[in-house]
Amino acid sequence: MGVFEVNQSSFDDLSSFNYHLANDGRENISSDLYLVAGFSQFSQQEFFEILNQRGYTIKDFGAIQKISRTFTTSGEAPDDAIIEEEQEEEEEDNESERLAEFYLYYDEETGVILFYTDQRKTKEIKYTVAKLLDGERGLHYLYIGPSLFRDIRREIVRNEEIAEITKFVADRLKESDYPCRIRPDVERTIQYYGDDGIEALEEMEDNYGVRPRNITFNVPNKAKFRITRKGVFSLGRGDLTTLFEYVELCIERALEIKEAYGESEFQMLATTDSLSVPTSEPAAIQLSGKLEYSEVDKVKSRMEEEGYLLVDSFQQEGSLYFSSKVMDTKKSNKFRIKASEKEIRVFPQKADDNLGSFLRFHEFVQSNIDPDASVVVEG
């Protein structure tokens, strides 16, 4: 079964498309509506060329495109934190080809990418657009870190007086530095169902040091929707406008990180007619706590586990100083880092630098070092 049909041949902008879905087009959406959000450093034409190279066909609907491609489930895919697997009714042949279809909105000014689909099986997302955002150079999913997740759920509870959290999945990495009162050295995943999820999640964050992987919100008589930390939003029932409002809020907050990195620069400074010196303006990730010298080796080990190669590393005790060249093997990018007790500076290594790699590294910092780390630009 393909993606839902729309009743118009062209849309002027994203607002008109969302309005159509929430009103005239709502009856055509046969299942949960999934919305996958991400960021790109490319022009729209360059992004469309990437889609073509990856086997997607593109049909124009004005400001919206309908894209499709066939896929199998026999290859590698992003981990299940991108989109939780839902129980399938029957086993299917992993080698058989299936068709995935999405409506795409691409904002060239901000680099925001939105994919919409109502196809029933989560594999249509996991093995296509989620895989694209996770692995492609210059692209990345909209990461909702612990602090943003906390702000979003507080905003929802503030705006919707009877809002509930009815389900969440939260986890803790081994040797995580997250505050934790009970057995902090234990790696754990908690899946919780209950009408008291708002209180239960805060209690488990405090006591067991977990961070949300996904949260299901229920606003009685209005909407039930889920948000995952890797930018997948889904509406199970109710008002689409409610979902769109919170997608927009997440994007606005995440754009602050992207725009901060966009201010970082790389250039060749001419010193003579024949000699130029490479220089770069860093983006700085500020830490809310203090990075200790005793933690540096653990950070380096975690980086290697996450696909970073560290070259020419140097660390010094006292007033902490740590520097290294870094190769991001997943996003095929190089950068330098210089860390002190209170910040980690990230230096681009070439003019056409990799936004996706920086967003991935910022996610690494929030996941492994400081959940409340924030991005600023050094002037």
TIDREN-578676 format. One record per residue (C-alpha): residue number from 1; x negated, y negated, z. Coordinates in steps of 0.02 Angstrom, whole numbers, plus 50000, padded with zeros to 5 digits. Layout:
<pt NUM, <X, Y, Z>> ...
END
This chain:
<pt 1, <50000, 50000, 50000>> <pt 2, <49930, 49831, 49949>> <pt 3, <49931, 49664, 50035>> <pt 4, <50093, 49564, 50053>> <pt 5, <50157, 49463, 49905>> <pt 6, <50180, 49275, 49905>> <pt 7, <50324, 49183, 49823>> <pt 8, <50219, 49046, 49744>> <pt 9, <50092, 49050, 49603>> <pt 10, <49985, 48910, 49676>> <pt 11, <49949, 48822, 49841>> <pt 12, <49881, 48646, 49860>> <pt 13, <49788, 48676, 50023>> <pt 14, <49775, 48790, 50175>> <pt 15, <49918, 48703, 50266>> <pt 16, <50041, 48740, 50125>> <pt 17, <49987, 48923, 50123>> <pt 18, <50007, 48941, 50311>> <pt 19, <50175, 48853, 50305>> <pt 20, <50233, 48973, 50170>> <pt 21, <50179, 49125, 50272>> <pt 22, <50264, 49061, 50430>> <pt 23, <50427, 49025, 50340>> <pt 24, <50476, 49086, 50166>> <pt 25, <50341, 49220, 50156>> <pt 26, <50364, 49293, 50330>> <pt 27, <50485, 49429, 50271>> <pt 28, <50354, 49495, 50148>> <pt 29, <50229, 49536, 50286>> <pt 30, <50269, 49717, 50324>> <pt 31, <50150, 49751, 50468>> <pt 32, <50034, 49656, 50585>> <pt 33, <49955, 49506, 50501>> <pt 34, <49765, 49507, 50517>> <pt 35, <49662, 49350, 50496>> <pt 36, <49472, 49369, 50487>> <pt 37, <49369, 49209, 50511>> <pt 38, <49188, 49175, 50466>> <pt 39, <49061, 49046, 50410>> <pt 40, <48955, 49023, 50254>> <pt 41, <48808, 48914, 50204>> <pt 42, <48850, 48929, 50018>> <pt 43, <48950, 48827, 49894>> <pt 44, <49117, 48901, 49843>> <pt 45, <49047, 48953, 49674>> <pt 46, <48897, 49038, 49755>> <pt 47, <49012, 49128, 49876>> <pt 48, <49123, 49189, 49735>> <pt 49, <48968, 49254, 49645>> <pt 50, <48924, 49354, 49802>> <pt 51, <49099, 49427, 49801>> <pt 52, <49084, 49475, 49618>> <pt 53, <48915, 49557, 49651>> <pt 54, <48993, 49658, 49792>> <pt 55, <49131, 49724, 49681>> <pt 56, <49274, 49606, 49723>> <pt 57, <49396, 49542, 49592>> <pt 58, <49467, 49367, 49616>> <pt 59, <49637, 49301, 49565>> <pt 60, <49669, 49114, 49578>> <pt 61, <49814, 49041, 49677>> <pt 62, <49752, 48862, 49681>> <pt 63, <49672, 48828, 49851>> <pt 64, <49696, 49013, 49891>> <pt 65, <49622, 49165, 49804>> <pt 66, <49680, 49344, 49808>> <pt 67, <49531, 49462, 49815>> <pt 68, <49522, 49650, 49804>> <pt 69, <49398, 49792, 49794>> <pt 70, <49393, 49980, 49815>> <pt 71, <49294, 50059, 49956>> <pt 72, <49257, 50222, 50045>> <pt 73, <49225, 50254, 50229>> <pt 74, <49073, 50364, 50203>> <pt 75, <48942, 50226, 50225>> <pt 76, <48888, 50122, 50372>> <pt 77, <49006, 49991, 50444>> <pt 78, <48996, 49860, 50581>> <pt 79, <49017, 49920, 50759>> <pt 80, <49191, 49937, 50830>> <pt 81, <49180, 49772, 50921>> <pt 82, <49219, 49686, 50755>> <pt 83, <49387, 49769, 50746>> <pt 84, <49449, 49904, 50862>> <pt 85, <49495, 50066, 50777>> <pt 86, <49679, 50104, 50790>> <pt 87, <49736, 50284, 50794>> <pt 88, <49769, 50346, 50619>> <pt 89, <49922, 50453, 50584>> <pt 90, <49822, 50578, 50484>> <pt 91, <49642, 50616, 50438>> <pt 92, <49586, 50556, 50267>> <pt 93, <49442, 50603, 50155>> <pt 94, <49298, 50484, 50190>> <pt 95, <49241, 50500, 50008>> <pt 96, <49409, 50451, 49932>> <pt 97, <49423, 50276, 49863>> <pt 98, <49548, 50154, 49937>> <pt 99, <49600, 49979, 49887>> <pt 100, <49579, 49831, 50005>> <pt 101, <49663, 49666, 49966>> <pt 102, <49655, 49496, 50050>> <pt 103, <49706, 49316, 50025>> <pt 104, <49553, 49206, 50042>> <pt 105, <49534, 49025, 50091>> <pt 106, <49361, 48947, 50072>> <pt 107, <49325, 48773, 50139>> <pt 108, <49171, 48712, 50049>> <pt 109, <49149, 48560, 50161>> <pt 110, <49139, 48656, 50325>> <pt 111, <49093, 48830, 50261>> <pt 112, <49244, 48907, 50348>> <pt 113, <49305, 49071, 50272>> <pt 114, <49476, 49146, 50311>> <pt 115, <49538, 49316, 50251>> <pt 116, <49722, 49366, 50271>> <pt 117, <49795, 49541, 50255>> <pt 118, <49934, 49651, 50321>> <pt 119, <49866, 49817, 50260>> <pt 120, <49907, 49946, 50391>> <pt 121, <49740, 50028, 50424>> <pt 122, <49598, 49934, 50506>> <pt 123, <49471, 50018, 50391>> <pt 124, <49527, 49900, 50251>> <pt 125, <49446, 49762, 50353>> <pt 126, <49303, 49856, 50435>> <pt 127, <49226, 49925, 50275>> <pt 128, <49248, 49768, 50168>> <pt 129, <49255, 49589, 50232>> <pt 130, <49196, 49628, 50409>> <pt 131, <49047, 49720, 50335>> <pt 132, <49016, 49573, 50218>> <pt 133, <49014, 49444, 50359>> <pt 134, <48911, 49555, 50474>> <pt 135, <48772, 49600, 50352>> <pt 136, <48761, 49471, 50213>> <pt 137, <48626, 49339, 50219>> <pt 138, <48697, 49165, 50246>> <pt 139, <48864, 49228, 50312>> <pt 140, <48926, 49271, 50486>> <pt 141, <49089, 49306, 50575>> <pt 142, <49165, 49180, 50694>> <pt 143, <49090, 49235, 50859>> <pt 144, <49197, 49201, 51012>> <pt 145, <49077, 49208, 51157>> <pt 146, <49120, 49225, 51341>> <pt 147, <49135, 49038, 51375>> <pt 148, <49243, 49007, 51220>> <pt 149, <49351, 49158, 51263>> <pt 150, <49374, 49086, 51437>> <pt 151, <49421, 48915, 51369>> <pt 152, <49543, 48989, 51243>> <pt 153, <49635, 49095, 51368>> <pt 154, <49649, 48950, 51489>> <pt 155, <49715, 48841, 51348>> <pt 156, <49845, 48973, 51303>> <pt 157, <49901, 48991, 51484>> <pt 158, <49910, 48802, 51502>> <pt 159, <50011, 48779, 51342>> <pt 160, <50124, 48930, 51362>> <pt 161, <50195, 48932, 51538>> <pt 162, <50247, 49115, 51534>> <pt 163, <50099, 49182, 51435>> <pt 164, <50029, 49351, 51488>> <pt 165, <49875, 49453, 51450>> <pt 166, <49945, 49629, 51429>> <pt 167, <49788, 49718, 51367>> <pt 168, <49602, 49687, 51356>> <pt 169, <49441, 49779, 51321>> <pt 170, <49285, 49714, 51407>> <pt 171, <49108, 49780, 51419>> <pt 172, <48940, 49757, 51502>> <pt 173, <48773, 49794, 51421>> <pt 174, <48639, 49891, 51510>> <pt 175, <48521, 49776, 51606>> <pt 176, <48634, 49628, 51570>> <pt 177, <48596, 49466, 51662>> <pt 178, <48781, 49426, 51681>> <pt 179, <48829, 49393, 51863>> <pt 180, <48895, 49555, 51936>> <pt 181, <48940, 49604, 52114>> <pt 182, <48964, 49791, 52096>> <pt 183, <48826, 49904, 52025>> <pt 184, <48749, 49776, 51907>> <pt 185, <48633, 49904, 51827>> <pt 186, <48777, 50008, 51756>> <pt 187, <48827, 49993, 51573>> <pt 188, <49017, 49998, 51563>> <pt 189, <49171, 49974, 51454>> <pt 190, <49342, 49941, 51531>> <pt 191, <49507, 49956, 51438>> <pt 192, <49652, 49882, 51536>> <pt 193, <49841, 49881, 51514>> <pt 194, <49956, 49783, 51630>> <pt 195, <50060, 49627, 51645>> <pt 196, <49933, 49553, 51766>> <pt 197, <49792, 49547, 51639>> <pt 198, <49754, 49363, 51670>> <pt 199, <49708, 49398, 51851>> <pt 200, <49634, 49569, 51817>> <pt 201, <49513, 49505, 51684>> <pt 202, <49446, 49369, 51798>> <pt 203, <49425, 49495, 51939>> <pt 204, <49332, 49618, 51828>> <pt 205, <49221, 49481, 51757>> <pt 206, <49173, 49428, 51933>> <pt 207, <49157, 49600, 52011>> <pt 208, <49096, 49708, 51866>> <pt 209, <49008, 49578, 51758>> <pt 210, <49100, 49622, 51597>> <pt 211, <49136, 49509, 51449>> <pt 212, <49293, 49520, 51341>> <pt 213, <49283, 49616, 51178>> <pt 214, <49465, 49583, 51135>> <pt 215, <49618, 49512, 51223>> <pt 216, <49803, 49537, 51184>> <pt 217, <49915, 49391, 51232>> <pt 218, <50104, 49401, 51250>> <pt 219, <50214, 49247, 51252>> <pt 220, <50389, 49317, 51284>> <pt 221, <50516, 49271, 51149>> <pt 222, <50381, 49185, 51049>> <pt 223, <50230, 49287, 50995>> <pt 224, <50114, 49432, 51035>> <pt 225, <49939, 49419, 50963>> <pt 226, <49762, 49482, 50987>> <pt 227, <49593, 49395, 50974>> <pt 228, <49428, 49488, 50959>> <pt 229, <49258, 49417, 50999>> <pt 230, <49202, 49441, 50819>> <pt 231, <49332, 49331, 50739>> <pt 232, <49477, 49448, 50700>> <pt 233, <49650, 49382, 50746>> <pt 234, <49809, 49483, 50730>> <pt 235, <49993, 49447, 50757>> <pt 236, <50099, 49595, 50809>> <pt 237, <50263, 49501, 50815>> <pt 238, <50334, 49328, 50828>> <pt 239, <50289, 49154, 50770>> <pt 240, <50143, 49140, 50650>> <pt 241, <50122, 48955, 50687>> <pt 242, <50071, 48999, 50865>> <pt 243, <49933, 49113, 50801>> <pt 244, <49872, 48982, 50676>> <pt 245, <49858, 48851, 50813>> <pt 246, <49738, 48957, 50915>> <pt 247, <49638, 49011, 50762>> <pt 248, <49613, 48826, 50724>> <pt 249, <49558, 48793, 50903>> <pt 250, <49428, 48933, 50896>> <pt 251, <49362, 48870, 50729>> <pt 252, <49347, 48691, 50792>> <pt 253, <49243, 48747, 50940>> <pt 254, <49134, 48863, 50837>> <pt 255, <49104, 48727, 50707>> <pt 256, <49012, 48627, 50840>> <pt 257, <48879, 48763, 50841>> <pt 258, <48869, 48772, 50651>> <pt 259, <48860, 48583, 50632>> <pt 260, <48723, 48572, 50764>> <pt 261, <48618, 48695, 50665>> <pt 262, <48656, 48600, 50505>> <pt 263, <48562, 48453, 50580>> <pt 264, <48402, 48554, 50596>> <pt 265, <48280, 48527, 50453>> <pt 266, <48133, 48601, 50363>> <pt 267, <48022, 48497, 50251>> <pt 268, <47846, 48490, 50179>> <pt 269, <47761, 48332, 50244>> <pt 270, <47631, 48268, 50122>> <pt 271, <47466, 48224, 50206>> <pt 272, <47364, 48200, 50047>> <pt 273, <47398, 48212, 49861>> <pt 274, <47347, 48395, 49863>> <pt 275, <47398, 48453, 50036>> <pt 276, <47567, 48470, 50120>> <pt 277, <47607, 48531, 50294>> <pt 278, <47765, 48629, 50333>> <pt 279, <47866, 48557, 50475>> <pt 280, <48039, 48587, 50545>> <pt 281, <48163, 48504, 50661>> <pt 282, <48232, 48631, 50784>> <pt 283, <48404, 48670, 50846>> <pt 284, <48401, 48692, 51035>> <pt 285, <48500, 48819, 51134>> <pt 286, <48519, 48750, 51309>> <pt 287, <48535, 48875, 51452>> <pt 288, <48653, 48848, 51596>> <pt 289, <48539, 48947, 51712>> <pt 290, <48352, 48972, 51726>> <pt 291, <48256, 49094, 51617>> <pt 292, <48125, 49177, 51727>> <pt 293, <47955, 49240, 51670>> <pt 294, <48000, 49412, 51738>> <pt 295, <48147, 49420, 51616>> <pt 296, <48048, 49385, 51456>> <pt 297, <47992, 49565, 51424>> <pt 298, <48171, 49624, 51443>> <pt 299, <48229, 49491, 51319>> <pt 300, <48096, 49545, 51195>> <pt 301, <48147, 49726, 51213>> <pt 302, <48331, 49683, 51184>> <pt 303, <48284, 49581, 51030>> <pt 304, <48193, 49730, 50956>> <pt 305, <48344, 49840, 50990>> <pt 306, <48453, 49714, 50896>> <pt 307, <48346, 49714, 50740>> <pt 308, <48223, 49572, 50774>> <pt 309, <48037, 49594, 50743>> <pt 310, <47927, 49483, 50851>> <pt 311, <47756, 49430, 50785>> <pt 312, <47619, 49330, 50871>> <pt 313, <47714, 49320, 51035>> <pt 314, <47642, 49221, 51179>> <pt 315, <47709, 49199, 51355>> <pt 316, <47642, 49103, 51502>> <pt 317, <47693, 49107, 51684>> <pt 318, <47715, 48957, 51797>> <pt 319, <47820, 48830, 51705>> <pt 320, <47886, 48961, 51582>> <pt 321, <47827, 48952, 51403>> <pt 322, <47868, 49086, 51275>> <pt 323, <47845, 49074, 51087>> <pt 324, <47856, 49196, 50943>> <pt 325, <47882, 49213, 50757>> <pt 326, <48042, 49312, 50728>> <pt 327, <48098, 49419, 50581>> <pt 328, <48285, 49452, 50578>> <pt 329, <48291, 49618, 50484>> <pt 330, <48481, 49619, 50475>> <pt 331, <48498, 49448, 50393>> <pt 332, <48327, 49449, 50304>> <pt 333, <48268, 49287, 50382>> <pt 334, <48117, 49217, 50473>> <pt 335, <48115, 49084, 50609>> <pt 336, <48012, 49032, 50760>> <pt 337, <48069, 49017, 50939>> <pt 338, <47995, 48920, 51084>> <pt 339, <48073, 48948, 51253>> <pt 340, <48059, 48862, 51421>> <pt 341, <48155, 48894, 51580>> <pt 342, <48303, 48789, 51521>> <pt 343, <48309, 48802, 51331>> <pt 344, <48264, 48903, 51177>> <pt 345, <48217, 48802, 51023>> <pt 346, <48243, 48882, 50852>> <pt 347, <48135, 48820, 50708>> <pt 348, <48187, 48854, 50527>> <pt 349, <48045, 48921, 50419>> <pt 350, <48105, 48869, 50247>> <pt 351, <48219, 48739, 50169>> <pt 352, <48351, 48866, 50115>> <pt 353, <48370, 48933, 50291>> <pt 354, <48494, 49064, 50345>> <pt 355, <48645, 48999, 50441>> <pt 356, <48706, 49176, 50472>> <pt 357, <48542, 49221, 50555>> <pt 358, <48552, 49073, 50675>> <pt 359, <48733, 49113, 50721>> <pt 360, <48680, 49293, 50752>> <pt 361, <48537, 49236, 50865>> <pt 362, <48651, 49118, 50961>> <pt 363, <48768, 49266, 50988>> <pt 364, <48619, 49367, 51050>> <pt 365, <48576, 49232, 51178>> <pt 366, <48754, 49224, 51243>> <pt 367, <48767, 49414, 51248>> <pt 368, <48599, 49451, 51329>> <pt 369, <48530, 49296, 51416>> <pt 370, <48662, 49166, 51461>> <pt 371, <48849, 49178, 51421>> <pt 372, <48866, 48989, 51440>> <pt 373, <48720, 48941, 51327>> <pt 374, <48761, 48793, 51215>> <pt 375, <48686, 48721, 51057>> <pt 376, <48619, 48544, 51038>> <pt 377, <48509, 48457, 50910>> <pt 378, <48342, 48382, 50956>> <pt 379, <48309, 48212, 50883>> 
END
